[in-house]
Amino acid sequence: MQTKDSAATIGGVTPETLARTYGTPLLVIDTTVLDAALARFAALGAALDLDVCYAGKALLVVALVERLKATTIGLDVCSLGELFTAERAGFPAERMLLHGCGKTGDELAAAAAGRVGRVVIDNREELERLAAIVALADNVRPVDVLLRVNPGIEAHTHAYVRTGGEDSKFGFSRAGIDAAIGAVLDSPRLRLIGIHTHIGSNLFEVEPYEASIAIALKIYARAAQRGAPMRELIAGGGFGVDAHPSGDRLNLEAILRALVARADVEAARLGITRPRIGIEPGRAIVAEAGTSLYRVVTVKHQGSRRFAIVDGSIADNPRPALYGAYHHPVALGRNFAAQNEETTVCGRSCENDELVVAPLPVDLGAGDLLAMGTAGAYTYSMASNYNRFPRPPVVFAGDGNHRAVTRRESLADLIRNDVVEYD
Ligand SMILES: Cc1ncc(COP(=O)(O)O)c(C=O)c1O
């Protein structure tokens, strides 16, 4: 899309129709784009013999899980809320993986009860708590677990989404991993089947993945040597999506091929059969399918800047404020002047909630529609009720049809948990 676009459609529906039908702010998922991304990952998984699990934290609503269920792709959940959402859509337990770096007793109990196929254990206390739960429970079958190792690799991404450096909170340190392997082997009802790594989000280079898989394979081999029934190695998610229209598109296939080739080389060096490699993309599946639609509330000049204040905010999309994420803005719905002016698009919350700075039409004004692209991942899933703004709906649009898959929160929703003493 260009910076002004009177003919754009999302899933074959005009943004104006979507905005009029559902109001703004609004998150629209183009199901054609989503389905194409799912099909692409499923095909790459089949061609390269990879297990693909969608990282549900990027965006998880029942309707999306229903679509996922119809593919060969698994699902990574990291809370009871995500698990509940998946179960509501009838997603099979054996295709699910439980993540999280501070799992609660309820989450571990859900895993012990067989509500997920595998658990990725993050730390020693968690391992001991899970072992204790399965030891006490009757009729519990062994729980398949993977150990998450922090490979100590600094991926080139924003510090807030970097998860593999030595100073990050995630996973077992390399120094502590052998003791963790021993602890699982000593737990009769835990079965160590793999090693997991995830080094960060929005990565564009293959080298950090290769380095991390080489480290993880050595650990994998040591666990196998000690008698663990090892079979898989998960290389994490983090496959980058550049939201700039002129930005580089990730050559996903080349990266995944390189990853598998490196695993082959390392496995041969270690004299072991290469395990099945798994990946967990979130953003790369759902980001490009999403567009946020806003109405411009006001345009004003202040100091040397022009501001366009829209009816969204840090509440429906905290990503720009949190880690400088870019979403390409496009003015929609009418013929705008040819000339642009540098514009700071802000939300209406009581925060510095700059959404983007970009050239936008000089005649952009109140009531105009503004779309921000590549908004499918980590927007709705990170949305809050800051300023008591109701969360926007999520709408699926495709082939000229559209339907809300989550409704807009009402004012009553906003106070549903308030305990009102005088009632
Ligand atoms: C363990 C794990 N796997 C996968 C992902 C998905 O990352 P992305 O959405 O960048 O692919 C994350 C994101 O935080 C994660 O923590």
The ligand as an ORCA input file, in Angstrom:
! r2SCAN-3c Opt
* xyz 0 1
  C       9.881    -19.795     23.302
  C       9.369    -18.974     22.181
  N       9.123    -19.578     21.005
  C       8.640    -18.887     19.941
  C       8.405    -17.522     20.042
  C       7.861    -16.822     18.840
  O       8.675    -15.800     18.392
  P       8.291    -15.063     17.021
  O       6.910    -14.578     17.163
  O       9.276    -13.950     16.932
  O       8.441    -16.069     15.930
  C       8.666    -16.851     21.240
  C       8.426    -15.399     21.352
  O       8.612    -14.755     22.328
  C       9.156    -17.600     22.350
  O       9.400    -17.018     23.505
*
